[in-house]
Amino acid sequence: MPEELLLEVKALRTYFHTARGKLAAVDGVSFDVKRGEIVGVVGESGCGKSVTAQSVLRLLDEKHDVSYEGEIRFAGSNLLELKQRQMREIRGNEIAMIFQDPLSSLNPVYTIGEQIIEAIMLHQKIRRKEAVRKAIELLRLTGIPSPEQRVWEYPHQLSGGMRQRVMIAIALACEPQLLIADEPTTALDVTIQAQMMELITELNRKLAMSVLLITHDLGVVAETCQRVVVMYLGQVVEMADVASLFARPLHPYTIGLMGAIPRMDSDRTQDLQAIEGSVPSLLNVPSGCRFAPRCAYADEQCRQHMPELKRDAASGTMVRCWHAGTLAEAFEATEAAIATETSEAAERAEEKGGVQHAIYP
Amino acid sequence: MTAFIVKRVLSLIPILFIMSVIVFLIIYLIPGDPARVMLGDGADEATIQQLRANMGLDQPLILQYGQWMGSALQGDLGDSYFLKKSVSAVIGEHLQPTLSLALLAELIAIAIALPFGIWAAVNRGGWADKALTAYTLLGITIPGFLLSMFLVLLFAVQLKWLPVSGYAPISDGLWNFLKFLILPGVSVGVVMSSVIARIVRSSFLEVMNQGYVKTARSKGLRERSIVYKHILRNALIPILTVIGGTFGTLLAGAAVVESIFNIPGLGQLLVHSVSRRDYTVIQGLVLFIAFTYVLVNLVVDLLYAVVDPRIRLNK
């Protein structure tokens, strides 16, 4: 049943209680993850994507800092209504999570084997000997060489990529139905990043495990996800399947993020495009459209009134922008222009004696 | 691990050597001739010279150090001029009370500081945390002798549960031994506990923000396992440091508390020896105290390595 909903987030609001009042880091976010699917959540730092991810497992400090509103439905129950005791049965068992920085995510004073075994024995009634064997199996599955020896090593004896593999092994310990990967490759170098994403997609296919992938990298999304949620300042601004998002991005923020991806086929002498400014603080959320202050296309309507998340008739994409349709057409036109321009440039370069020579004379 | 221990122990040799030189020289930095001071104003020149020769003070400095150190290495720290006994024997007699008091006080301090500090950190900002702040503030500001007086007034004078002062060795029976030590132990322990509890709290708060604590939570562990398995062991290094430091200080003899409770410990011995200018005892005692301090630090260092594998393997 590939279409069955596994996780359904409905109008989630996550509030942080600070000295300056109650701030909604996540402000009415809704999306869902189907069984076996990889869904990407994209946005800049501070857009609330990590908070959304941690809200699903309720990892934030509810005693002091945080309160939730809305609904997070997972396998029939609303996670926000569960007691901590019930929540613990779900954490690591039904939903597992891996984090951004594998360096600090593993406890330095215990062996990696101990940390995997702990996760296994917490949720499964098996003997320690059995758990050790399983831990070694998991290390092998995640691509760690000679796992029989590695299992008794400490985190500081492993490289960054290896540590993230260990984190994945811990996450897989109880064969969760959903893996939340919170920027799993940000702290790793590029070649390791690719290996890691390959591993995650492979596990997704092999184990039919859904993945909620939090990232700021649209390139990673394009390669791995089926659907994508674009977030800006605590809200969903665009939500679509990956193919239509890349073919026809509707929100100016999404278009901006795409412009910020370095491309192999673009003119290397040109500066990388960036979105002007940075995400405003939650303390002064703009009235009207939240992206308006940084948007080149914003007009009076945008500054005064907040647009609703609406379905675009042409592509089925959900988008939160007053000018969604017109902007998309402009984007398609420039894309087409860039495409012909680069191919012409390549032809010209060919005539001059090779691309390399033309760029670095 | 063995290599680590050997390295640590070997590194003590230069420290101990430098320490012994400083202790030895202290006597010569004090103004006045030891023999003259010891014999008092009325002594005639011949007796003074006689004593100087007996003490070896007429020989070159380097030779004196060599002789002193040579016999110190064999456990002979010279003889006390006043007590007419060997310095090692004198230290031995006064060691048991000090060691007993130090152990009891440290245990009391840890028993208060560890749970209280953890409790405050886990409920940071709550009333447990505020209570700890008040407790540590009181503990640090109230002088040990004042607290001792209050305790004596309440438990010894008013309630008559415990003796006012004195000491009995453990061979007199456990209760006899303990009843004299409880009040001084508590008054030293409470002061120490406020120092340790602050470190426990801050160390815990720091570790609680680490990524692996979030990982532990995301595995579905209970809060209690997270605190005692994942946080405690990582927070332990600064806690061990301060426990070692306070214990080292206590082994030097809590002179004030020992005086109040009339406990014949090293602190009292040191104070008395200074007032009667018993140089050999001062020298031997300071050397012994410095040595135990180094030893305590060695133990703390080795415990670091037990707690944290990174220390074990790196150095």
Interface residues (C-beta under 8 A of the other chain):
Chain A: L57 L59 K63 H64 R88 E89 I90 R91 G92 N93 A96 M97 F99 D101 L103 S104 S105 L106 N107 P108 V109 E118 A119 L122 H123 Y154 H156 Q157 M167 I170 A173
Chain B: N123 R124 G125 Q210 G211 Y212 K214 T215 A216 R217 S218 K219 G220 L221 R222 H230 R233 N234 V307 D308 P309 R310 L313
